[in-house]
Amino acid sequence: MRKVTSKILFIIILNTILVQALTAQTKTINQKVDSVLSLMTLDEKIGQLNQYNDDWTATGPVTLDKDKRGQIQHGQVGSLLNCMGTERTRSWQKIAMQSRLKIPLLFGQDVIHGFKTTFPIPLAESCSWDLDAIELSARIAATEASASGIHWTFAPMVDICRDPRWGRVMEGAGEDTYLGSKIAYARVKGFQGDKLGELNSVMACAKHFAAYGAAVGGRDYNSVDMSDRQLWETYLPPFKATVDAHIATFMTSFNDLNGVPSTANKYLLTDILKNKWGFDGFVVSDWGAVGEMIEHGNVKNGYEAAQAAINAGCDMDMESRDYKNNLEQLVKDNKVSITRIDDAVRRILRKKFELGLFADPFRFCNADREQMELNNPNHPIAARNIARESIVLLKNQHHLLPLSKDTKTIAFIGPLVKAVKQNKGFWDVEVPGTDSSFIVSQWQGLENKVGNKTKLLYAKGCDIDGNNRNGFAEAVKVAKQADVVILSIGERRDLSGEAKSRSNINIPGVQEELLKALLATGKPVVVLINAGRPLVFDFTADNAPAILYTWWLGSEAGNAIADVLFGDYNPSAKLTMTFPLSVGQIPIYYNHFNTGRPAKNDNDRDYKSAYIDLSIYPRYEFGYGLSYTTFQYSKLQLNKKKIKSGEQLEASATITNTGNYDGEEIVQLYLHDLVSSIVRPVMELKDFRKIKLKAGESKTITFVIDKEKLSFFNQQLQWVAEPGEFELMIGASSRDIRLKDRFELVE
Ligand code: GLC
């Protein structure tokens, strides 16, 4: 007993010392911030709230500046974006060091899915459901970016989206709030590391706050209107997950939310983010979003725009210049308090101290480290691994895949076969001083794989868009000489991304006609579909014997695709967004409400919630993805059938690899709250496991269900779990439910 007491005493003392030390360190930073703040003029304070684009490149409508250099020299700029490389960042930082108080600049960049080493687009990565691999991907991106002078990435984008017409779905993690929150957390941890200030860490930025992915019609920048309950239940949780991961910054979204543009939305930026969630970082507007409120119509001019934004809680103005041009007058007019200005400046200075920039403004400007990290041989290996894990096997009739390595002749056809940069997708980074030689095209990947053992034939066949069929004959001729045809088709990479909403999401041009011509040769055809969003491809889905959805896989695309084609990696990815049968079905998502007249199947549509001219089902559902092997689910056991509010329930199941290939299975746990004070989705993802199983191997997994997993926001926006029955489902997708049971929450 005495031993235990002294041990507890020791732990308490140690803890006290640690807390005091930490407080001392934090107090030190806060003290330093306050001491700098006390020296600043109002003009210099406003300067910290001002962010300009460097002239290197632009990711928005450019406003050229006459004397950016002079403004930096006078401490009137707090940050630059799109400024990369140790040389260029060092040169700008040197100018900032000429200012009176020598406050260092922050350099921000959209490092969305890799810096030089390019990873799969985030929507593709999300289909890996591999949180460790996703974190590593962000970690490597941060390592390369920080080695090139970048302090801050405008990522992760954590907008939930149920509409593939919206081009920016490629940046996110799909339609599900639970998975999206887990991925958001992993990405922040990857970018920021254990704590800011490490050389390999960059500040992350949760964007776009909030509900940008719910734009009406899937049209970028369009309005969003929803109940607070829907906002809290579906769209906010991934942002809250980033706060839980101690994210350094947030970015406002372009859209108006329930009539109030996010950049001036006090409910979002102050009431929820800073007050309720306790966020202590800073908020930057999206590009020009402060000034764009004049277009929105909630303000008359730049003066009112700056007033609305700063008072709502937007701390930094990206590129609109309305803060720079109006805040001094707003303070003089008592329209903006100096307290609010000081709060915004403190938040920004605190991050600059945490990054170590006051101690050494050039600590991220080491050219030797830059060269080392940008050429780190481990980075492409990680990129290849997660790229393989992101490829979704949609169809594989008669086990056409994997291809035999003894195949004599392969015809590799299509407009994307020899494309290089296309594989990087949208939001790639053109790193200064690098070329594209490190990007592995799909053709190169196949050559690397087969060497001189297999004869490779090539034909482009057609362009990505347009209706030129002149290349069909050559493609057919080449196909006839082969044992198997691989056809790589899809979108151009600039058909998804920002300002890339599409009213129809078919495969452009005559690419599916090319497939038809190739199928007519009687040769087996494997189709690779490259895209930044779910597409509609009826002919391909109905007629191609094998389909791999290869998204945009980044700089190791060719090698990853070849690994999957020949079975060196057994595809394990599962869709994180529903693929509609037609654009007319949108929005279509798995976790929908039942309605009062649910159609139970396609033969049950009279006076039911269904289209009279289309199936009620999507082409491919959330959580769908095939493997070269098969998995059996069995022995579902619940350790209890009734639980009280504070108790946990354990549900275990056995998964067996019943096929001939080792593989990985993403086992999904869904719950349905059968009766509650408001209607609940027919199912909600509440947990998952990605498990590796050798052929013939079985593993038992256990899910733990607690009150958190049973809770939801009720009509009063209270986070509650209500007594009643729940249906528990374990499956290989949201439609392929293998095991079911029920349990009751008794109070
Ligand atoms: C763009 C994007 C945003 C990006 C910013 C800076 O308009 O909306 O995601 O981080 O501008 O490039």
Boltz pocket constraint, residues with backbone or C-beta under 6 A from the ligand:
constraints:
  - pocket:
      binder: B
      contacts: [[A, 59], [A, 60], [A, 81], [A, 110], [A, 154], [A, 207], [A, 286], [A, 287], [A, 498]]
      max_distance: 6.0
